[in-house]
Amino acid sequence: MKLAELIRRVRTEANDMAVPYFWSDEDVAAWLNDAVSEACIRARLIHESQDAAVCQIAVTAGQAVYPLHPALYELTRLALYPADGSRPEVLRLCSSERLDAERLDWPDEVGCPVFAVQGDTDLRLVPSPEQGATLKLEGYRTPIVELKLADKDSAEPAIHREHHRHLIHWALHKGFAVPDMETFDPNRSAQAERAFEDHFGLRPSADLRRSTREDTPHHNEAFWP
């Protein structure tokens, strides 16, 4: 569904079809862009493993901390490919608290990285790398390019078309929450937010997203009936 159609549907649902509109096209487009990002985070809709700009980091000897691509918010796999052609190492995501408990001197260690500590916008390799390498990542991301009004007749959300019509609920939620005498309606705002959540789910906290990937032992356990 193109941006122009999404905006039209938002206006139809809000009974905002007459000029001058209650909400500008710029505001509605911004809310729809927010909706796509919200949907991606809540439902993990875009898993990236191929785009080198997102998934590859050039590692330099002696440098432990590297910025992550702004669209990448949850890592699922990390592998380090040493420059000398030696065997790649799959890194384990780990919290700094867990490392403090297991390896007291980890901030000063130098060698072949075996752990990675994910921050809000960066990644720290542990131990600090002693040689150059390429770090290849996989993970969930938000859209890299936003929907633009200038391209409203051709631009469409970078998620499956089945999700498109549900994006309007977020725009309605934001629109009816604007403190305006004509459109402010907290009940309709809450109803629209619930409709969005019914399809895409609740938003997990940043801590919860990381905890689902960090410090989790991967092994099989016997089950006895």
N, C-alpha and C positions, 0 to 999 in steps of 0.2 A: 504494500500500500504506500503510495507516494505521500510526501509531506503535505501537499496541498489537500489531499483527501482526508488525512488525519486532522488537519486544522478545521476542515469543513465539518467533520463529525463531532469534534469538540464543540463547535459553535451550535450545531443542531441540538446536541444533548443539553446544552446550557441555555437554549432559547436565545442565542446571541447572534441572530442572523441579520439584524438591521444596522446600517451605518448611521451614526458612529458606534462601533463595537464597544462592548464593555471592556474587553481585553484586546490588546494589540496583537497583530500577527507575530511580532517579535517576542512577546511574552509567551504566547502559546507555543511557539517553536522552541523556546528555551525550556518550557516545562516538558515538552515531548522529548527533548534531548536528555533531560534529567530522568524521564521515565525509562528510556532505553538503558541508561547506565544502572538505574535502580533494578531493572529487570535482570540485567546481566549478573549483578552481584547477588541478588536474591535466589535466582534459579540456575546460576552457573551456566549461562547460555553459550558463551564463546570460549572454547579451549584452543589455545594457540600453541603450535609446535613447529611451524614452518617459517614464519616471518623472521628473517635474521635480525632485523632492526629491533625486534622485541625479544627474541630468544637467544641471541648470542652476545657474549661479553668478552672482550679481549682482556685477558688477565696478565698483569705485569708483575715480575718478580719483586717482592717486598711490599706490594700494595695489597692490603687485605679487604678494603671496603670499596664497593662499586655501586653506582646508582642503578636502580631498576627502571625499565621503561614505565612512563607514567600510567599507561593503560593496564599494566600487569599488576594484579592485586593479590592473587593466591597462587603459589607455586605448587606443582605436583611432581616434578622431576628435575633433578639437577645432575649433570654429568660434566666432569672436567677432563679435557683432552690436552695432555701435556704437549708442549712444542717439540720435545725431543722424540715424539712418536711412541712413547711408552704407553702401557695399557691405560685406557680411560678409567676414571674413578667416579662411581656414582656417590654423590654427597648426601649426607643425612641432614635434614632440617632439624635444628635443635635450638632451644632457647638458651640465652645466656645464663639463666638461673640453673638450668640442668648442667651446663658446662662447669659452672662454679662448684657444683656438688661433686662432679666426677673428675675434673681436671683443673686443679687450682691455678696452675700457671698457664692456662690456655691463651690469655691475651699476648703472651710473649713467645709462644711457640712458632717455629719456622719449619717448614717442610712441605710435604704434599698434603693439600687440604683434604679433609675427610668429613668435615661438618660445614654447615652454612647457617648463619643466624640472620633471619629476615627482619629488617626494620620496617618502618612505615614506607620509606622511599628508597632504601638501599639494602645491600646484602653484604655480610661480612664472612669471609672465608677463614676457616680455622683448621689447621695452623695457617699462618700467613704464608703465601706461596713463595717457594724458593726459586721457581723458574716460571717463564712465560707459559701461557696455556690459553685455550679457548673454553669458556664456560657456556654450555648449551642448556637452555631452560625450557620447560614446558609449564603451562599454567593457564589459569582463567584470567580473562581480560575484559575490559570495557571497550566500546567502540573507539577506534583511533581517529576517525573523522566524524564530526558532528553533522547533523542535518542543517543545511543552510537555506534560508529563505530565497536567496537568489536562484537556487536550483530546486525550488519546491515542487515543480512539475516532474522532476526526474529523481530527486533524492528520496531514498527510502531507508528505513532502519536496517542495520546490519545483523538482524536476527530473523528467524524463520517467520514467514508471512502469517502463520497461524497465530502468532503472538501480537501482531500489529494492532488489531482492534482493541486489545486490552490495554494498550498504552494510553488511550484517551482518559482512562479513569484517573491516572496520576495527574494529568493536566487539569482535570476537573477538580480533583482534590486540592491542588495548589491554587487554582483560580477562585474557588469559593472560600478559600482561607484568606484572600486579600481583604484587608480592612477597608472596604468600600461600601458606602451606604446602599448602593443598588445591587451589588452582587454578593456581599458577605453573607455566608450561610454555613455556619459550622456543622450543622446536621448533614447537609448535602456533601460537604467536604469530607466528613468522617465516613459517610456511606461510600463515596467514591474511593477513598483509601482502602476500605475493607474489600471492595470489589477488586482492586488491584492486588491486594494481598491474597485473595482467594485464588487468583491465577498464578501469581509469581512467588507467593510465600512471604514470610516475615524476613526482615533484613537482619542477617547475623552481624554481631559486633565484630570489630577487627580482631579482638582477642580470641573470640570463638573460631573465626576462620583460621587463624594461625594454629590454634590448639588442635584442630582436626588433622593437621599435617605434621606438627612437631612432636618429638619425643614419644612417638607411638611405635612400640616394638612390632615388627612384622613377623609373625610366626603362627603356625597352626596349633590349635589346641584340641585335645581329645574331648569328645562329648560322650558322657555316659548316661543313658536313659534311666 
